[in-house]
Amino acid sequence: MKLAHRTLAVLLRGGLCLAVLLAQGCSWERAGVTLVPPAGYLRSAAAPQGKVPSCPPVPPPYTGELYFPSKYAGSDAARDKINSEAAARYAQLTDDVRQLENGSSRLVGRYLETGQQAYADCALTWLDTWAEAEALLSERYNHTGKSVRKWALGSVAGAYLRLKFSRSQPLAGHAERAERIEAWLGELADQVVVDWNAQPLERRNNHQYWAAWSVMATAVVLDRRDLFDWAVEQYRHGMQQVDGEGYLPLELSRQTRALAYHNYSMGPLLMIAAFAKANGLDLRGENDGALQRLALRMQAGLREPKTFQEKTGYPQTLEDLQDSNRFAWLEPYCALYPCSESTDAWRRSIEPLSTYRLGGDMTQLFSGQLPRK
């Protein structure tokens, strides 16, 4: 590991929780309790079936500087107009990262579906290769670069959680690999905290929620309360942003994409709430029930996008809402709250719901769980 990152990790572990404690309270009273994921992460793999698969080639680890163009390059402050040339360049530069995110999640999913240990072994090979290369740890980055880092961390930590906590124990016999992977995830999480602590409070929008989700997932992997508390702190700040009508003002500022970015914010916020609840911390009451208020506003907007047009003064771009997996947040939502009959019927009609940015098959992880009282 790089000396700078080792030093940073030590400083953060020693001082991050103190900073949170001074700012708003740290959950050291539960320090002796091991962090756990929601119950769905304990799922056993199926009985082995089918042929033993071969392992696809590992995407080349990305070890360069994290300077990437934004797909909104050249847009005004609303950041709602896509620059096709910049978007294509971004896709090209981040292709290996995206392959790691999507591919590792898919391999973990296949392991659980088929029971073939070879899929889990392959996922570990992929993650271990990137860990050994110290990928994505560059301290030279722009805003898009630090965004790519936290998205990647959320994806791989979310997938790894399903291996670590499965009752089938697919990590048995892989102690050295697991140690390297978890050390790498910890370094990434520590850097994500540094990256997003630097974000001005008035600009902490959906990116902050995704950073918090990536750190929450890693906190449970590593049983690190400092990371858990940091993620909760970001969540609470997000809940304070939700207004009385259930809108997020910083996402309203996206004008034509306000509805899409409200929807995009739902996944990480609900996952943080679900993980906190699994660890005895009920965040649903923050800011007078802001999370449910936001979710209900979101559902109303999906039924009638004109409400967001009237609020922003701009017709809404709906292209980002055509894929049913964009609504994977419905699974943790309906595990946290009693869903209405119409919402539940809609959810069931579009299942299974999956998104690698949250760790994979959300239906497999949450569907069937009763709403938490």
C-alpha positions as CSV (number, residue, x, y, z in Angstrom):
1,M,0.0,0.0,0.0
2,K,1.1,3.5,-0.6
3,L,2.6,5.3,2.4
4,A,0.3,8.2,2.0
5,H,-2.8,6.0,2.1
6,R,-1.5,4.0,5.1
7,T,-0.9,7.2,7.0
8,L,-4.3,8.6,5.9
9,A,-6.1,5.4,7.1
10,V,-4.4,5.6,10.5
11,L,-5.4,9.2,10.9
12,L,-9.0,8.7,9.8
13,R,-9.5,5.6,12.0
14,G,-8.2,7.6,15.0
15,G,-9.8,10.9,14.3
16,L,-12.8,10.6,12.0
17,C,-15.2,9.3,14.7
18,L,-14.0,12.1,17.1
19,A,-14.8,14.7,14.4
20,V,-18.3,13.2,14.0
21,L,-18.7,13.0,17.7
22,L,-17.9,16.7,18.1
23,A,-20.1,17.6,15.1
24,Q,-23.2,15.6,15.9
25,G,-22.7,12.4,17.9
26,C,-20.9,9.2,17.3
27,S,-22.4,5.8,18.0
28,W,-19.5,4.6,20.2
29,E,-22.0,3.2,22.7
30,R,-22.5,0.3,20.2
31,A,-18.8,-0.1,19.6
32,G,-18.9,-3.7,20.8
33,V,-21.6,-4.7,18.4
34,T,-20.5,-6.0,15.0
35,L,-22.0,-4.2,12.0
36,V,-24.3,-6.3,9.8
37,P,-26.1,-5.9,6.5
38,P,-29.9,-6.4,6.0
39,A,-31.1,-10.0,6.3
40,G,-31.2,-10.6,2.5
41,Y,-27.4,-10.4,2.4
42,L,-27.2,-13.6,4.4
43,R,-28.8,-15.6,1.6
44,S,-27.3,-19.0,0.8
45,A,-26.3,-19.9,-2.7
46,A,-28.5,-22.4,-4.6
47,A,-27.5,-26.0,-4.7
48,P,-24.8,-26.4,-7.4
49,Q,-26.2,-26.7,-10.9
50,G,-25.0,-26.5,-14.5
51,K,-21.5,-26.6,-15.9
52,V,-18.6,-25.2,-14.1
53,P,-18.0,-21.8,-15.8
54,S,-14.7,-20.3,-17.0
55,C,-13.6,-17.0,-15.6
56,P,-13.8,-14.0,-18.1
57,P,-10.6,-12.0,-18.4
58,V,-10.1,-9.4,-15.6
59,P,-10.6,-5.8,-16.9
60,P,-7.3,-4.0,-16.7
61,P,-7.0,-2.2,-13.4
62,Y,-7.3,1.5,-13.7
63,T,-4.3,3.0,-11.9
64,G,-4.0,6.4,-13.7
65,E,-5.0,9.9,-12.7
66,L,-8.8,10.3,-12.2
67,Y,-9.3,13.1,-14.7
68,F,-12.4,12.5,-16.7
69,P,-14.7,14.8,-18.7
70,S,-18.2,15.4,-17.5
71,K,-21.0,14.3,-19.9
72,Y,-22.5,17.8,-19.2
73,A,-19.3,19.6,-20.3
74,G,-20.2,23.0,-21.6
75,S,-23.7,23.0,-20.0
76,D,-24.8,25.9,-17.8
77,A,-25.3,25.7,-14.0
78,A,-28.3,23.4,-14.4
79,R,-26.0,20.7,-15.8
80,D,-28.9,19.2,-17.7
81,K,-27.7,19.2,-21.3
82,I,-25.5,16.3,-22.4
83,N,-22.4,16.9,-24.5
84,S,-22.4,13.9,-26.8
85,E,-18.6,14.2,-27.6
86,A,-17.7,14.5,-23.9
87,A,-20.1,11.6,-23.0
88,A,-18.4,9.4,-25.5
89,R,-14.9,10.3,-24.2
90,Y,-16.0,9.6,-20.7
91,A,-17.4,6.2,-21.6
92,Q,-14.2,5.3,-23.3
93,L,-11.9,6.4,-20.4
94,T,-14.0,4.7,-17.8
95,D,-14.9,1.5,-19.6
96,D,-12.6,-0.8,-17.6
97,V,-14.0,0.6,-14.3
98,R,-17.5,0.1,-15.5
99,Q,-16.7,-3.5,-16.6
100,L,-15.3,-4.2,-13.1
101,E,-18.5,-2.8,-11.4
102,N,-21.0,-4.6,-13.7
103,G,-19.0,-7.7,-14.1
104,S,-18.2,-8.4,-10.5
105,S,-21.8,-7.8,-9.5
106,R,-22.9,-10.2,-12.2
107,L,-20.5,-12.9,-11.2
108,V,-21.7,-12.7,-7.5
109,G,-25.3,-12.9,-8.7
110,R,-24.5,-16.0,-10.8
111,Y,-22.8,-17.6,-7.9
112,L,-25.9,-17.2,-5.7
113,E,-28.2,-18.3,-8.5
114,T,-26.3,-21.4,-9.6
115,G,-24.3,-22.4,-6.5
116,Q,-21.2,-22.7,-8.6
117,Q,-18.2,-21.7,-6.5
118,A,-16.3,-20.9,-9.7
119,Y,-18.3,-17.7,-10.1
120,A,-17.4,-16.5,-6.6
121,D,-13.8,-17.4,-7.2
122,C,-13.8,-15.5,-10.4
123,A,-15.3,-12.4,-8.7
124,L,-12.5,-12.6,-6.1
125,T,-9.9,-12.9,-8.8
126,W,-11.2,-9.7,-10.4
127,L,-11.3,-7.8,-7.1
128,D,-8.0,-9.1,-5.9
129,T,-6.3,-8.1,-9.2
130,W,-7.5,-4.5,-8.8
131,A,-6.6,-4.5,-5.1
132,E,-3.0,-5.6,-5.8
133,A,-2.7,-2.9,-8.4
134,E,-4.0,-0.3,-5.9
135,A,-6.4,0.8,-8.6
136,L,-8.6,3.9,-8.3
137,L,-6.4,5.4,-5.5
138,S,-4.9,8.3,-7.4
139,E,-4.7,11.5,-5.4
140,R,-4.9,13.5,-8.6
141,Y,-8.5,13.8,-9.8
142,N,-11.3,16.2,-10.8
143,H,-14.9,16.2,-9.7
144,T,-15.9,13.5,-12.2
145,G,-12.9,11.5,-11.2
146,K,-13.8,11.4,-7.5
147,S,-17.4,10.6,-8.6
148,V,-16.1,7.6,-10.5
149,R,-14.2,6.4,-7.5
150,K,-17.2,6.5,-5.1
151,W,-19.5,4.9,-7.7
152,A,-17.0,2.1,-8.2
153,L,-16.6,1.6,-4.4
154,G,-20.3,1.4,-3.9
155,S,-20.6,-1.2,-6.7
156,V,-17.8,-3.5,-5.6
157,A,-18.3,-3.2,-1.9
158,G,-22.0,-3.9,-2.4
159,A,-21.3,-7.0,-4.4
160,Y,-18.6,-8.2,-2.0
161,L,-21.0,-7.9,0.9
162,R,-23.1,-10.6,-0.6
163,L,-20.1,-13.0,-0.6
164,K,-18.8,-12.1,2.8
165,F,-22.2,-12.5,4.6
166,S,-23.7,-15.4,2.6
167,R,-24.4,-18.4,4.8
168,S,-22.7,-20.5,2.1
169,Q,-19.4,-19.0,3.1
170,P,-17.9,-18.6,-0.4
171,L,-14.8,-16.8,1.1
172,A,-13.7,-19.9,3.0
173,G,-10.2,-20.8,1.9
174,H,-9.6,-17.4,0.5
175,A,-8.3,-15.6,3.6
176,E,-5.3,-13.9,1.8
177,R,-7.4,-12.7,-1.1
178,A,-10.1,-11.4,1.2
179,E,-7.6,-9.5,3.3
180,R,-6.1,-7.8,0.3
181,I,-9.5,-6.9,-1.1
182,E,-10.8,-5.6,2.2
183,A,-7.7,-3.5,2.8
184,W,-8.2,-2.0,-0.7
185,L,-11.8,-1.3,0.0
186,G,-10.8,0.4,3.2
187,E,-8.3,2.6,1.4
188,L,-10.9,3.6,-1.2
189,A,-13.4,4.4,1.5
190,D,-11.0,6.6,3.4
191,Q,-10.2,8.5,0.3
192,V,-13.9,8.9,-0.6
193,V,-14.4,10.4,2.9
194,V,-11.5,12.9,2.1
195,D,-12.9,13.6,-1.4
196,W,-16.4,14.4,-0.2
197,N,-15.6,16.1,3.0
198,A,-14.1,18.7,0.8
199,Q,-17.4,19.3,-0.9
200,P,-19.0,22.6,0.2
201,L,-22.2,22.1,2.3
202,E,-24.3,24.1,-0.1
203,R,-23.3,21.8,-3.0
204,R,-23.9,18.4,-1.3
205,N,-26.4,16.9,-3.7
206,N,-27.0,13.3,-5.0
207,H,-23.2,12.8,-5.3
208,Q,-22.9,13.1,-1.5
209,Y,-25.6,10.4,-1.0
210,W,-23.8,8.0,-3.4
211,A,-20.5,8.7,-1.6
212,A,-22.2,7.9,1.7
213,W,-23.7,4.7,0.3
214,S,-20.3,3.5,-0.8
215,V,-18.8,4.3,2.6
216,M,-21.7,2.6,4.4
217,A,-21.3,-0.6,2.4
218,T,-17.6,-0.6,3.2
219,A,-18.2,0.1,6.8
220,V,-20.2,-3.1,7.1
221,V,-17.6,-5.1,5.2
222,L,-14.9,-3.9,7.5
223,D,-17.0,-3.5,10.7
224,R,-15.7,0.1,11.0
225,R,-17.9,2.4,13.1
226,D,-16.1,5.5,11.9
227,L,-17.2,4.9,8.3
228,F,-20.7,4.0,9.4
229,D,-21.0,7.2,11.4
230,W,-19.7,9.3,8.5
231,A,-22.3,7.8,6.1
232,V,-25.1,8.5,8.6
233,E,-23.9,12.1,9.0
234,Q,-24.2,12.6,5.2
235,Y,-27.6,11.0,5.1
236,R,-28.8,13.3,7.9
237,H,-27.6,16.3,6.0
238,G,-29.5,15.0,2.9
239,M,-32.7,14.6,5.0
240,Q,-32.4,18.2,6.2
241,Q,-32.4,19.3,2.6
242,V,-35.9,17.7,1.9
243,D,-38.4,20.5,2.0
244,G,-42.0,20.4,3.3
245,E,-43.4,19.2,0.0
246,G,-40.8,16.4,-0.4
247,Y,-38.5,18.1,-2.9
248,L,-34.7,18.3,-2.9
249,P,-33.9,21.9,-3.9
250,L,-30.4,21.0,-5.3
251,E,-32.0,18.4,-7.6
252,L,-34.8,20.9,-8.6
253,S,-31.9,23.1,-9.9
254,R,-31.3,20.5,-12.6
255,Q,-34.3,22.0,-14.4
256,T,-35.3,19.6,-17.2
257,R,-33.7,16.6,-15.3
258,A,-35.1,17.4,-11.8
259,L,-37.4,14.4,-11.8
260,A,-34.7,12.1,-13.0
261,Y,-32.2,13.3,-10.4
262,H,-34.8,13.0,-7.6
263,N,-35.2,9.4,-8.7
264,Y,-31.4,9.0,-8.9
265,S,-31.1,10.1,-5.3
266,M,-33.5,7.5,-3.9
267,G,-31.3,4.5,-4.2
268,P,-28.4,5.5,-2.0
269,L,-30.6,7.2,0.6
270,L,-32.8,4.2,1.0
271,M,-29.9,1.8,1.2
272,I,-28.3,3.8,3.9
273,A,-31.6,3.8,5.9
274,A,-31.9,0.1,5.4
275,F,-28.4,-0.6,6.6
276,A,-28.7,1.7,9.5
277,K,-32.0,0.0,10.5
278,A,-30.3,-3.4,10.4
279,N,-27.8,-2.1,12.9
280,G,-30.4,-0.7,15.4
281,L,-30.5,2.9,14.1
282,D,-33.9,4.0,12.7
283,L,-33.3,7.0,10.5
284,R,-36.9,7.1,9.1
285,G,-37.9,9.9,11.5
286,E,-35.2,12.4,10.4
287,N,-36.7,15.8,9.6
288,D,-40.2,14.7,10.3
289,G,-40.1,11.7,8.1
290,A,-38.3,13.3,5.2
291,L,-37.3,10.1,3.5
292,Q,-40.9,8.9,3.1
293,R,-42.0,12.4,2.1
294,L,-39.4,12.4,-0.6
295,A,-40.4,8.9,-1.8
296,L,-44.1,9.9,-2.0
297,R,-43.2,13.0,-3.9
298,M,-41.1,10.9,-6.3
299,Q,-43.9,8.5,-6.9
300,A,-46.4,11.3,-7.5
301,G,-43.9,12.8,-10.0
302,L,-43.5,9.6,-11.9
303,R,-47.3,9.3,-12.2
304,E,-47.5,12.9,-13.3
305,P,-44.3,14.5,-14.4
306,K,-46.1,17.8,-14.9
307,T,-45.8,18.4,-11.2
308,F,-42.1,18.7,-11.6
309,Q,-42.5,20.9,-14.7
310,E,-44.7,23.3,-12.7
311,K,-42.2,23.3,-9.8
312,T,-39.2,24.0,-12.0
313,G,-40.7,25.8,-14.9
314,Y,-39.2,23.3,-17.3
315,P,-40.6,20.2,-19.1
316,Q,-39.0,17.1,-17.8
317,T,-36.6,14.9,-19.7
318,L,-37.7,11.3,-19.2
319,E,-35.1,9.4,-21.2
320,D,-33.3,8.3,-18.0
321,L,-36.5,6.8,-16.6
322,Q,-37.3,4.3,-19.3
323,D,-35.3,1.4,-17.7
324,S,-37.3,-0.3,-14.9
325,N,-34.1,-1.0,-13.0
326,R,-33.9,2.8,-12.4
327,F,-36.6,2.0,-9.8
328,A,-34.6,-0.6,-7.9
329,W,-35.0,1.7,-4.9
330,L,-38.6,0.4,-4.5
331,E,-37.2,-2.8,-3.0
332,P,-35.6,-1.3,0.1
333,Y,-38.4,1.3,0.2
334,C,-41.1,-1.4,0.5
335,A,-38.9,-3.2,3.1
336,L,-38.8,0.0,5.2
337,Y,-42.3,1.2,4.8
338,P,-45.8,-0.2,4.1
339,C,-46.2,0.4,0.4
340,S,-49.5,1.3,-1.0
341,E,-51.4,-1.3,-3.0
342,S,-50.7,0.7,-6.2
343,T,-47.0,1.0,-5.5
344,D,-46.6,-2.6,-4.5
345,A,-48.5,-3.7,-7.7
346,W,-46.2,-1.5,-9.8
347,R,-43.1,-2.9,-8.1
348,R,-44.2,-6.5,-8.6
349,S,-45.0,-5.8,-12.2
350,I,-41.4,-4.7,-13.0
351,E,-39.5,-7.2,-10.9
352,P,-36.8,-8.4,-10.7
353,L,-35.0,-5.1,-10.1
354,S,-31.3,-4.9,-10.2
355,T,-28.6,-2.2,-10.3
356,Y,-24.9,-3.0,-9.9
357,R,-24.3,0.4,-8.3
358,L,-26.2,-0.8,-5.3
359,G,-24.7,-4.3,-5.3
360,G,-26.9,-6.2,-7.7
361,D,-30.3,-7.9,-7.5
362,M,-32.3,-5.7,-5.2
363,T,-35.4,-8.0,-5.5
364,Q,-33.3,-10.9,-4.3
365,L,-32.0,-8.9,-1.4
366,F,-35.2,-7.2,-0.2
367,S,-38.4,-8.5,-1.8
368,G,-40.5,-10.6,0.6
369,Q,-39.3,-8.8,3.7
370,L,-42.1,-7.4,5.8
371,P,-42.1,-3.6,6.3
372,R,-40.1,-2.7,9.5
373,K,-42.4,-1.4,12.3
